Amino acid sequence: MTLKELETQLLALAPADKAEVIQLLTQTLTNGSQPIKKTPGVCGGDACLGNTRIPVWSLVQDRRLGMNDALILEAFPGLTAVDLVNAWAYAEAFRDEIELAIQENDAAMLEKVG
């Protein structure tokens, strides 16, 4: 298979499959970076970065609040740029899931405050 043929096949994948390909490739290129995981009982079962308790939705929310990748990496010293690539790919592939998690978190916060 040529690189061009591979490119054609990759571009034809569904967003969720593209996210899995990105995770697979980044695992082979980096040490320490781990794919997105959902673990029952950890962060409500939300998708988190590797073995951390950092939910993807919270990083998406950080971005919406004006943080760029450099600021996020500064706030979470254990994360790498590859971790953020994984997070953004996951968020893109599973938009509805991320939006629901953000809404649920916002509602929970309002209950605590009000």
C-alpha positions as CSV (number, residue, x, y, z in Angstrom):
1,M,0.0,0.0,0.0
2,T,1.3,3.4,-0.9
3,L,1.1,6.4,1.4
4,K,-1.4,8.1,-1.0
5,E,-3.7,5.0,-0.8
6,L,-3.4,5.1,3.0
7,E,-4.3,8.8,3.0
8,T,-7.4,8.1,0.9
9,Q,-8.5,5.4,3.3
10,L,-7.8,7.5,6.4
11,L,-9.8,10.4,5.0
12,A,-12.8,8.2,4.4
13,L,-13.0,7.0,8.0
14,A,-15.7,8.2,10.4
15,P,-14.6,10.8,13.0
16,A,-14.6,8.2,15.8
17,D,-12.4,5.9,13.8
18,K,-10.0,8.7,12.9
19,A,-9.7,9.5,16.7
20,E,-8.8,5.9,17.3
21,V,-6.2,6.0,14.5
22,I,-4.7,9.1,16.0
23,Q,-4.5,7.5,19.5
24,L,-2.9,4.4,18.0
25,L,-0.3,6.4,16.1
26,T,0.6,8.7,19.0
27,Q,1.0,5.7,21.3
28,T,3.7,4.3,18.9
29,L,5.4,7.7,18.6
30,T,5.6,8.7,22.3
31,N,6.4,7.3,25.6
32,G,4.1,8.0,28.5
33,S,1.2,9.4,26.6
34,Q,-1.9,7.2,26.9
35,P,-5.2,7.1,25.0
36,I,-8.4,8.4,26.3
37,K,-10.1,6.1,28.8
38,K,-13.5,5.7,30.4
39,T,-13.2,4.0,33.8
40,P,-16.4,3.2,35.8
41,G,-16.2,5.0,39.1
42,V,-13.6,7.5,38.0
43,C,-14.9,11.0,37.2
44,G,-18.4,9.6,36.7
45,G,-17.2,7.4,33.9
46,D,-16.4,10.4,31.7
47,A,-13.6,10.1,29.1
48,C,-10.3,11.1,30.7
49,L,-6.7,11.4,29.5
50,G,-4.9,8.1,30.1
51,N,-4.7,7.2,33.7
52,T,-5.5,10.6,34.9
53,R,-8.6,12.1,36.4
54,I,-8.6,14.9,33.9
55,P,-11.8,14.7,31.8
56,V,-11.7,15.6,28.2
57,W,-14.8,17.8,28.7
58,S,-13.0,19.9,31.3
59,L,-10.1,20.6,28.8
60,V,-12.7,21.6,26.1
61,Q,-14.3,23.9,28.7
62,D,-10.8,25.4,29.5
63,R,-10.4,26.2,25.8
64,R,-13.8,27.8,25.6
65,L,-12.8,30.0,28.6
66,G,-9.8,31.3,26.7
67,M,-7.0,29.0,27.6
68,N,-4.7,28.0,24.8
69,D,-2.7,24.7,24.7
70,A,0.3,26.3,26.3
71,L,-1.7,27.5,29.3
72,I,-3.4,24.2,29.7
73,L,-0.1,22.4,29.7
74,E,1.2,24.8,32.3
75,A,-1.9,24.2,34.5
76,F,-1.5,20.4,34.1
77,P,2.3,19.7,34.2
78,G,1.8,16.0,33.8
79,L,0.2,16.4,30.4
80,T,2.0,16.5,27.1
81,A,1.1,18.1,23.7
82,V,0.3,14.6,22.5
83,D,-2.2,14.2,25.3
84,L,-4.0,17.4,24.1
85,V,-4.0,16.1,20.5
86,N,-5.7,13.0,21.8
87,A,-8.2,15.1,23.8
88,W,-9.1,17.4,20.9
89,A,-9.5,14.4,18.5
90,Y,-11.7,12.7,21.0
91,A,-13.8,15.8,21.6
92,E,-14.2,16.3,17.8
93,A,-15.3,12.7,17.3
94,F,-17.7,12.6,20.3
95,R,-19.1,16.1,20.3
96,D,-22.5,15.1,21.7
97,E,-20.9,13.2,24.6
98,I,-18.6,16.1,25.5
99,E,-21.4,18.7,25.3
100,L,-23.6,16.6,27.5
101,A,-20.8,16.2,30.1
102,I,-20.3,20.0,30.1
103,Q,-24.0,20.7,30.5
104,E,-24.2,18.1,33.4
105,N,-21.2,19.7,35.1
106,D,-22.7,23.2,34.7
107,A,-26.0,22.0,36.2
108,A,-24.2,20.4,39.1
109,M,-22.2,23.5,39.8
110,L,-25.4,25.7,39.8
111,E,-27.0,23.3,42.3
112,K,-24.1,23.7,44.6
113,V,-24.1,27.5,44.3
114,G,-27.8,28.1,44.4
